[in-house]
Amino acid sequence: MGSCAIKIKIESNTLVDIKGKELSNGDIIEVVDERGRPCRHIVLYNNAINGYIQYLFMAQDIVVKPFDCGLLTQKYINDEGKYIIGNIIDNPDLLTNKY
């Protein structure tokens, strides 16, 4: 019998923040705007698209009802300077505007 070699390209959906820390479901990521105000998103994994979605919940010192801001990409994280500040389980206090 002969053998058949098939090459399969495996793409990783692993994302890291600007400090090199791997993002996980439920992480809270942040970037500070030009006025020093935090902009925070909750990171959630979406099985339907096989990737992470970011949900905005704080911008310009205002906590809002989380809404879908779309697919989170490594390029976006790098370009915007996003970093992990905690997660929704261990740091629920980060979901308020008291920081």
C-alpha positions in Angstrom: 0.0 0.0 0.0 1.1 3.5 -0.7 0.8 6.4 1.6 -0.9 9.7 1.0 0.4 12.8 2.6 -1.9 15.7 3.0 -0.8 19.1 4.3 -3.4 20.8 6.4 -3.0 24.5 7.4 -4.1 25.1 10.9 -4.9 28.6 11.9 -4.9 29.6 15.5 -7.5 31.9 17.0 -5.2 32.8 19.8 -4.9 36.5 20.4 -2.5 38.3 22.7 -2.7 41.8 24.2 0.1 44.4 23.6 1.9 43.0 26.6 2.0 39.5 25.2 -0.7 38.0 27.5 -3.1 35.6 25.8 -6.7 36.6 25.7 -9.4 34.3 27.2 -13.2 34.3 27.2 -14.4 36.8 29.7 -11.3 39.0 29.8 -11.7 42.8 30.1 -9.4 44.8 27.8 -8.7 48.5 27.9 -7.2 51.3 26.1 -6.9 54.9 27.4 -8.0 57.7 25.1 -6.1 60.9 24.5 -7.9 62.5 27.5 -6.8 59.7 29.8 -10.3 58.1 29.9 -10.6 54.3 29.7 -12.4 52.5 26.9 -13.2 48.9 28.0 -14.4 45.9 26.2 -15.5 42.4 27.3 -13.9 39.7 25.2 -16.2 36.7 24.5 -15.6 33.7 22.2 -18.2 33.2 19.4 -18.4 29.6 18.2 -20.4 30.6 15.1 -17.4 32.6 13.7 -14.7 30.7 15.5 -13.2 33.9 16.9 -13.4 36.5 19.7 -15.9 39.3 19.7 -15.5 42.5 21.7 -18.4 44.1 23.5 -18.0 47.8 24.4 -19.3 48.6 27.9 -17.3 51.7 28.9 -16.2 54.7 26.9 -15.4 58.3 27.9 -16.2 57.5 31.6 -19.7 56.3 30.8 -20.8 52.7 31.4 -23.2 51.5 28.7 -25.2 48.4 28.0 -22.7 46.1 26.3 -23.0 46.0 22.5 -21.2 44.0 19.9 -18.3 45.8 18.3 -17.5 42.9 16.0 -14.6 40.5 15.5 -11.5 41.1 17.5 -8.3 40.8 15.5 -4.7 40.8 16.4 -4.1 43.8 14.1 -6.8 45.8 15.9 -5.4 44.9 19.3 -1.9 46.0 18.2 -3.0 49.2 16.4 -5.2 50.3 19.3 -2.9 49.3 22.1 -5.4 47.1 23.9 -4.3 45.3 27.1 -6.0 43.0 29.6 -6.9 44.5 32.9 -8.8 41.6 34.4 -11.8 39.4 33.7 -15.5 39.4 34.5 -15.4 36.6 37.1 -12.4 37.7 39.2 -12.8 41.5 38.7 -16.5 42.4 38.5 -15.6 45.9 39.9 -14.0 46.7 36.5 -17.4 46.6 35.0 -18.3 49.9 36.7 -17.1 53.4 36.1 -15.4 53.5 39.5 -11.7 52.9 38.6 
